[in-house]
């Protein structure tokens, strides 16, 4: 793959630094370095290849997401022979959750490799998980399935996956609250509103009503995050605990 306009300037030192940094993360030597560089190109660069196709990490992110899901599914299939489809699906969701992938990307320092016109401090949390998946996609294109499996085993499964702990890990408090209300035939409503206050970034506020009274309040930079935060508070409040 050739990058238009020599965006990396083809400096031997820059290539050497990138090679060393990415090799340390991978645990093996990459063959096609340009694939890994592509895994860290942000769409804000507005780059295109020779055929005019967009050149950024998003297609590799799509591929890496699929590879990650397949390899984790295979691992769970082998390790939990008694698990049914529903159990295995739930466990896989916990391992490849956006929050977990963001933590992985952050732990590996992947943001240091990202090329972008946007200041890095303006990125949201999901950039970490996005480039982690793109990196997995680059590994697959460069070295194939076995090396993908080796990387995910060493960087995801071995250090982070504990089946017993994952069984007790909650993916979505909102789902738990809704499921609980439906089982107990309680009325519930998420009241969402803009709550910017003095913050420079737009925030959303949420009031969670259960059976006509406010069970929890929360605010965050997105509706989804605010609802999840309020749900978590309501979940513990309903159990007589503080969180």
N, C-alpha and C positions, 0 to 999 in steps of 0.2 A: 504494500500500500504506500502510495506517495502522497505526502501532505502538500497542498497547494501553498505557494508563496513561501516555502521553507519556514513555516511558523516556528519551528524549533531551531532554525538557523544552522542546523546540522553541525553544531560545534561538538567536536569530539569530547570535550570536558563535560558538556551538558548531557550528552548521550551516556557518557561513562558514569556520571553521578546518578542518572535515572536508572541505568542498568543495575548499578550496585544497590540502590534503594529498593527497586522492585524485586530483585533477586533475594534480598534479605526477607522480604515479606512472603514471597512465594515458597521459598525453601528449595528452589531449583532454578536453573538458568533458562531464561526465555530464549526462544529461537528467533521469533519475529518481533523485534522491539516495537515497531510501529503499531502493532495491534494493541499493545499495552498503553502506548501514548494516546491512542484513540479512545481508550477506556476512560480517560480523564479530560476529554475535551468537552467543555460546556457549550450548550447551544447558543449562548450569548455571543460567541465568537463568529457566528454566522458563516462557518466554513463549509465548503462543498468539495467533493472529489472531482476528478477529471470528467466524470459523466454528469456532473451537476447535482448529484445526490447530497443531501445534508450529511455533514461529517461531525458527529458528536457521539457521546457515550450512550444515547438512549436506546439504539438498536441492540447494542451489546448488553445493556441492562435487561432488556426483554429476554435475550437468550440466556443470560446468567440466571435470571429468575427461574426459568424453566429447568435449567441444569441443577440448580440448588434444590428445587422441589423434588426432582427425580432422585437425586442422590440421598436426600434425607428420607424420602419414602422408602428407598431400598434398604437403608440402614434400619429404620423402624420395623420394616417387614421381617428382617433377619433377627433383630434383637428382641422383639416382642411377639413371639409366635402365637400367643393367646389373644392378642388384640384384634378386635373386629374392625370393620371399615370405619365406623364412626369414631372409635377410640384413636385409631392411627391417624385419621384426618385431623382430629383435635390436637394431637401431640405434634404433628407436623406444623400446624398453624402456630403453635407456641414457639417452636424452634425458629421458624422463618418469619416471625412477626416483624413488622416495621420497626418497632422499638428495639428489638434484639439486633436486627441488621444495622441499625444506626449505631448501636453500641459497639458492634464489631468494627465498623468502618472507622469509628472514632479511636478505638483502641489501636488500630493498625496505622493511624496517622495518615489516612488516605487523602485527606483534604490538602495535604502538602503537595500532592502531585497534580491537583486540578488546575487546568488552564482556563481562564475565564476573563470576561471584561467586567464582571460584577465583583466588587470587593468581597472577599471571603467571609467577612463578618456579617454580611447581609444575607448569606445563605440560611435556609431553614435547616432543621435537624435532619430532614430526609435525604439531604445530599450525601450523607455518610453511607446510608444503606444503598442508595442509588449507585454510587460508584463501586461499592463492594460487589453488587450484582454484576456491574459492567466488567469488573476485574475477573469474575468467574467466567463470564462470556468470552473474554480475551484468552483465558487459559484454555478453554475448550477449543477455540479456533486455532490456537497455537500448538497445543500438545494433545488434545483429545480427551476422551472421557476419563481415562485412568488417572491422568494428572489432575483433572478437576476433582475427582474423588479423593485423591491423596491430599490436595489442598484443603478441601472441606473437612476431611477427617482431622487434619492437624490443627486447623484454625477455628473450626466451629464445634465439631463433635467432641474431640478429646478434652478441650479446656472448658466447654460450657454445657454440654448435654449430660444431664443426670435425670434418668427416667422418673425416679421417685419424686424428685423435687419438681419436675415439670408437671406431674400429675396434680399437684396442688397449686400450680401457677394459674392465676386468673388472666385471661386474655382481654375480656371486656366486662367491666362492671355494669355497663348499661344493659348488656344482654342478661346478666344475672338479675338485675333489678326488674326488668321487664318480665322475665320468666317467672320471678317470684310473685309479682303483682298479678299476673295472669292466673297462676295456680291458686292464689288466695282470693281471686276475684276482687282485687282492689283497683279503683280508678287511679290512673296516673297520667301526668301531662308534663312535657318539657316546654317551659316558656322561655323562648330565646329572644334576646334583644341586644342591640348595639350598646356597648358600655365602654366608650373610649376613655372617658375621664381625662386625666392629665397625661396619659401615655401618648407618645408620638405615633405608635402603631395601633391600628384599630383592634379593639378587643370586643368580645361578645360575652354577655352575661347570661346565665341560665338559672331559672328557678325550677326545681323539681317538685311538683305537687303530687301528693299521694293521699287519696281519700279526702280531698278538699283542703289539705293543709300543706304548707311548704316544708318539705322534708330536708332539702339541702339547697344551697346556693353555690355558684362558682363562676369564675370568669377566666377567659384564656384568649389566645390570638386566633382561634378558629371555633366555629360552632361545635364541631366534633369533639375537640379537646375539652371545651367547657362542659358539654354534656357528660363526657366520661368522668371528668373531675367531680361533678355534682353527683353522679351515680355512685362513685366510690365513697363519697361522704355519706350518702344515703344508705348504702350497703352496710357500712360500719355503724351508723346511727341506729339502724333497725336491729342490729345485734347488740346494742348497748355499749359499743366501743367507739373510741375517738380515733379519727384518721385525718 
